[in-house]
Amino acid sequence: MRNAECGMRNESRHSRPGLKHAGAGCSGNSGVLERREFLIAAAQGAGLATIGGIVWAGYVNGAKAAPLVLRPPAALPEPEFLAACIKCGQCVAACPFGALRLSAPGDPVPVGTPYFTARENPCRMCRDIPCVPVCPTAALDLSLVSETDESGRLEFHVNKARMGLAVIDRDTCIAYWGIQCDACYRTCPLIDKAITVEYMRNDRTGKHTIAAPKVHSDHCTGCGMCERACVTKKASIFVLPRAIAMGESDVRYLRGWDAGDEKRLHDAPAETTTKTPRSKRDPLDYLNEEVR
C-alpha cells in the first residue's frame, strides 16, 4: 500500500510541468534517515570530544602539580616512577588502612597513580610494607626498603622509606610560642630519631623554657603521622617531597664528624678555580688599599 502511495506521489510530480524531483521511489524518506544518522553521529563525536577534553585537562593539571605529591614507600624518583607505574592499583588495594588512593581527573596528581594525603590519612609504616611487594613493575622498588640477612632471607625495613620530609613552620607552631605541645613528637613512629625536642630560652619572657620539636632529615621517612597529629587549624608541621624540602650542599663542604660524608669527595673535581673580580688584583694592592 505504501509503495502504491509513493508511486501516486511520483506520478503527480510528473504530471506537473517544470516541477523538479529527485529520483524514483521513496527517496525523501531515505534522505531523512541519512540526516538523522548524521546528526546522531555528530552528537556522539561531540560528546566523546568533550569527555576526552575533560580527561586530558585533568591529566595536565595533575602533571603540573605532581612535584608536591607524596608517593607510597619505596617509590622511585618521580620521573622514573611515572614511567614505570602502570596504574594497576594493586598497592592501593594492599594498603590495610586505606591511606593510598588512585588519583582521578581533577586531583592534583597524574591520573591513575597512587598517592596519599598526610593530613587526612598518613602512612602507618607497616612493618611488612604490604603495598610494595605487590607492585608488578618495581615502580615501588623493594630494594629501597629491604635488606638480605646472612642466611639470604629478605628482611623489610620500613624505616628506610623516604616518602618525604616533615617541615616545621616556626611562626605558627605553638610550641615555638612557648605553649607546651608535643603532639608531633609523641606520634612520630621514630620518636627521638626523626623528631626530637630541643630546649631553648624564651627570649620574650626571659624566664621560661621553650620545648620545640626538631626534624632530622637522616631519619624522617615522610610518613605524615606528625602532620595528622598537629593541633593547629592548618598543620604547622607538614610533609613535602624531599627533592623540594631539602637543599644540597656542594661536594667541597663536608661534615668532619660524619665519616660517611667523605664519600662525596669522590665526586669532587681534582682542581677547582674560583674566579672573582678580586682575584684579578695583586694581593699587596688589596691589602694596602686603606693605607693609601
C-alpha positions as CSV (number, residue, x, y, z in Angstrom):
1,M,0.0,0.0,0.0
2,R,2.9,2.3,1.0
3,N,4.6,1.7,-2.3
4,A,1.4,2.4,-4.2
5,E,1.1,5.7,-2.4
6,C,4.7,6.6,-3.2
7,G,4.0,5.7,-6.9
8,M,1.0,8.0,-6.9
9,R,3.0,10.9,-5.5
10,N,5.7,10.3,-8.1
11,E,3.1,10.3,-10.9
12,S,1.6,13.6,-9.6
13,R,5.1,15.1,-9.8
14,H,5.5,14.0,-13.4
15,S,2.1,15.5,-14.3
16,R,3.1,19.0,-13.3
17,P,5.3,20.7,-15.9
18,G,8.5,22.3,-14.7
19,L,8.4,20.5,-11.3
20,K,11.8,19.1,-10.3
21,H,12.0,15.8,-8.4
22,A,14.8,13.7,-7.0
23,G,14.8,10.1,-8.4
24,A,12.3,7.4,-8.1
25,G,10.7,5.6,-5.2
26,C,10.6,7.0,-1.6
27,S,14.0,8.9,-1.8
28,G,12.7,11.6,0.6
29,N,12.4,9.1,3.4
30,S,16.0,7.8,2.8
31,G,17.2,11.4,2.9
32,V,15.5,12.0,6.3
33,L,17.2,8.8,7.6
34,E,20.6,9.9,6.4
35,R,20.2,13.3,8.0
36,R,19.1,11.7,11.3
37,E,22.1,9.3,11.3
38,F,24.5,12.3,10.5
39,L,23.1,14.3,13.5
40,I,23.4,11.3,15.8
41,A,27.0,10.7,14.8
42,A,27.8,14.4,15.2
43,A,26.3,14.4,18.7
44,Q,28.3,11.3,19.6
45,G,31.5,12.8,18.3
46,A,31.0,16.0,20.2
47,G,30.3,14.0,23.4
48,L,33.4,11.9,23.0
49,A,35.5,15.1,22.3
50,T,34.1,16.7,25.5
51,I,34.9,13.7,27.6
52,G,38.4,13.4,26.2
53,G,39.0,17.1,26.8
54,I,37.9,16.8,30.5
55,V,40.2,13.7,31.0
56,W,43.1,15.4,29.3
57,A,42.7,18.6,31.3
58,G,42.6,16.6,34.5
59,Y,45.8,14.8,33.4
60,V,47.6,18.1,32.5
61,N,46.5,19.8,35.8
62,G,47.7,16.8,37.7
63,A,51.0,16.7,36.0
64,K,51.6,20.3,36.8
65,A,51.0,19.7,40.5
66,A,52.9,16.4,40.6
67,P,56.1,17.8,42.3
68,L,54.2,18.1,45.6
69,V,52.7,14.6,45.6
70,L,53.5,12.1,48.3
71,R,54.0,8.6,46.9
72,P,53.9,5.2,48.7
73,P,57.0,3.8,50.4
74,A,59.9,2.8,48.2
75,A,58.6,4.8,45.2
76,L,61.3,5.6,42.6
77,P,62.1,9.3,41.9
78,E,59.0,10.9,40.4
79,P,60.0,10.9,36.6
80,E,61.1,7.2,36.9
81,F,58.0,6.3,38.9
82,L,55.6,7.8,36.3
83,A,57.4,5.9,33.6
84,A,57.2,2.6,35.5
85,C,53.8,2.8,37.1
86,I,51.1,1.0,35.1
87,K,48.3,2.4,37.3
88,C,47.1,-1.1,38.2
89,G,46.0,-0.1,41.8
90,Q,47.4,-3.2,43.5
91,C,49.3,-1.1,46.0
92,V,46.1,0.8,46.8
93,A,44.2,-2.5,47.4
94,A,47.0,-3.9,49.6
95,C,47.1,-0.9,52.0
96,P,45.3,-2.1,55.2
97,F,44.5,1.5,56.3
98,G,43.1,2.9,53.1
99,A,45.8,5.6,53.1
100,L,46.7,5.1,49.4
101,R,44.4,6.4,46.7
102,L,44.4,6.3,42.9
103,S,44.1,9.8,41.5
104,A,41.1,10.7,39.5
105,P,40.6,13.6,37.0
106,G,40.7,16.8,38.9
107,D,43.1,15.6,41.6
108,P,46.5,17.4,41.9
109,V,48.2,14.2,40.7
110,P,48.6,12.5,37.3
111,V,45.5,10.4,36.7
112,G,45.6,6.8,37.9
113,T,48.7,6.9,40.0
114,P,48.8,6.1,43.8
115,Y,49.4,8.8,46.4
116,F,48.4,9.7,50.0
117,T,47.4,12.9,51.8
118,A,49.3,13.1,55.1
119,R,46.8,15.5,56.8
120,E,43.9,13.2,56.0
121,N,45.3,9.7,56.2
122,P,49.0,9.2,56.6
123,C,51.2,6.2,56.0
124,R,51.1,3.9,59.1
125,M,54.6,2.5,58.5
126,C,53.5,-1.2,58.3
127,R,56.4,-3.5,59.2
128,D,55.7,-5.9,56.3
129,I,55.0,-3.0,53.9
130,P,52.2,-4.8,52.0
131,C,51.9,-2.1,49.3
132,V,55.4,-2.6,48.0
133,P,55.9,-6.4,47.2
134,V,52.7,-6.4,45.1
135,C,54.0,-3.8,42.6
136,P,54.5,-5.7,39.3
137,T,56.8,-3.2,37.7
138,A,59.1,-2.2,40.6
139,A,57.8,1.4,40.4
140,L,57.8,0.7,44.2
141,D,61.3,-0.7,44.5
142,L,61.5,-3.3,47.2
143,S,65.3,-3.0,47.4
144,L,64.9,0.5,48.8
145,V,63.2,-0.8,51.9
146,S,64.7,-4.2,52.4
147,E,68.0,-6.0,53.1
148,T,69.2,-9.5,52.8
149,D,70.5,-11.1,56.0
150,E,73.4,-13.5,56.3
151,S,71.1,-16.5,55.6
152,G,69.9,-14.9,52.4
153,R,66.5,-14.1,53.8
154,L,64.9,-10.9,52.8
155,E,64.0,-8.5,55.6
156,F,61.8,-5.5,55.4
157,H,62.9,-2.2,56.9
158,V,60.2,0.4,56.5
159,N,62.3,2.9,58.4
160,K,64.4,3.2,55.3
161,A,61.5,4.6,53.3
162,R,61.9,8.2,52.2
163,M,58.4,9.3,51.1
164,G,59.1,12.9,52.1
165,L,60.4,15.2,54.8
166,A,58.5,16.9,57.6
167,V,59.0,20.7,57.7
168,I,58.1,22.9,60.6
169,D,56.6,26.4,60.3
170,R,58.1,28.0,63.4
171,D,55.9,31.1,63.1
172,T,52.7,29.1,63.6
173,C,53.9,26.2,65.7
174,I,52.5,26.9,69.2
175,A,55.5,25.1,70.8
176,Y,57.7,27.8,69.4
177,W,55.4,30.4,71.0
178,G,56.2,28.9,74.4
179,I,53.0,26.8,74.7
180,Q,53.7,23.3,75.7
181,C,52.8,20.9,72.8
182,D,54.5,17.7,71.8
183,A,51.8,16.1,69.7
184,C,54.0,15.6,66.6
185,Y,56.9,14.3,68.8
186,R,54.7,11.8,70.6
187,T,53.1,10.4,67.5
188,C,56.3,10.0,65.5
189,P,57.0,6.3,64.8
190,L,60.7,7.1,65.1
191,I,60.4,9.2,68.3
192,D,63.8,10.7,69.4
193,K,65.2,9.9,66.0
194,A,63.1,11.6,63.3
195,I,61.7,14.2,65.7
196,T,63.4,15.3,68.9
197,V,62.7,18.1,71.4
198,E,65.1,20.9,71.9
199,Y,65.0,23.2,74.8
200,M,65.8,26.9,74.4
201,R,65.4,30.1,76.3
202,N,62.2,32.0,75.9
203,D,63.6,35.5,75.0
204,R,60.1,37.0,75.1
205,T,59.6,36.3,78.8
206,G,63.2,35.7,79.9
207,K,62.0,33.2,82.4
208,H,60.5,30.2,80.7
209,T,61.9,27.4,78.5
210,I,60.6,26.6,75.0
211,A,60.4,22.9,74.3
212,A,60.4,22.9,70.5
213,P,60.3,20.0,68.0
214,K,63.1,19.5,65.6
215,V,63.0,17.2,62.5
216,H,66.1,15.2,61.5
217,S,66.3,14.5,57.7
218,D,68.5,11.5,58.1
219,H,65.7,9.6,59.9
220,C,62.4,11.2,58.8
221,T,60.5,8.8,56.5
222,G,57.8,11.4,55.5
223,C,55.0,9.1,56.8
224,G,52.9,12.2,57.7
225,M,51.8,11.0,61.2
226,C,53.1,14.2,62.7
227,E,51.1,16.3,60.2
228,R,47.9,14.4,61.0
229,A,48.5,14.9,64.8
230,C,49.3,18.7,64.6
231,V,46.7,20.6,66.7
232,T,46.8,23.9,64.7
233,K,44.0,24.6,62.2
234,K,46.4,24.2,59.3
235,A,49.2,21.9,60.2
236,S,52.3,23.8,61.3
237,I,54.4,20.6,60.6
238,F,53.8,19.2,57.1
239,V,55.4,16.8,54.7
240,L,56.9,17.7,51.4
241,P,58.8,15.6,48.8
242,R,62.4,15.5,49.8
243,A,63.5,17.0,46.5
244,I,61.6,20.2,47.4
245,A,62.1,20.2,51.1
246,M,65.9,19.6,51.2
247,G,68.8,21.7,49.9
248,E,72.0,20.2,48.6
249,S,75.5,21.1,49.7
250,D,78.5,21.3,47.5
251,V,80.9,18.4,47.4
252,R,83.6,20.7,48.7
253,Y,81.9,21.2,52.0
254,L,82.0,18.2,54.4
255,R,80.8,17.4,57.9
256,G,84.0,16.3,59.6
257,W,82.1,14.4,62.3
258,D,80.3,12.2,59.7
259,A,82.6,9.5,58.3
260,G,80.1,8.7,55.6
261,D,80.1,12.2,54.3
262,E,83.7,11.8,52.9
263,K,82.3,9.6,50.2
264,R,81.1,12.7,48.4
265,L,84.7,13.7,47.8
266,H,84.9,11.1,45.1
267,D,82.6,13.3,43.0
268,A,84.7,16.4,43.6
269,P,86.9,17.7,40.7
270,A,90.6,17.3,41.1
271,E,91.2,21.1,40.7
272,T,88.9,23.9,41.3
273,T,89.4,27.5,40.2
274,T,87.3,30.3,41.7
275,K,87.1,33.4,39.6
276,T,86.0,36.7,41.2
277,P,86.7,40.3,40.4
278,R,89.0,40.5,43.4
279,S,91.3,37.7,42.1
280,K,92.4,39.9,39.2
281,R,94.1,42.3,41.5
282,D,97.5,42.0,43.1
283,P,97.2,40.8,46.8
284,L,99.6,43.6,48.0
285,D,97.5,46.3,46.4
286,Y,94.4,44.9,48.0
287,L,95.9,44.7,51.5
288,N,97.4,48.2,51.3
289,E,94.3,49.7,49.8
290,E,93.2,51.5,53.0
291,V,96.7,52.6,53.9
292,R,97.0,54.7,50.8
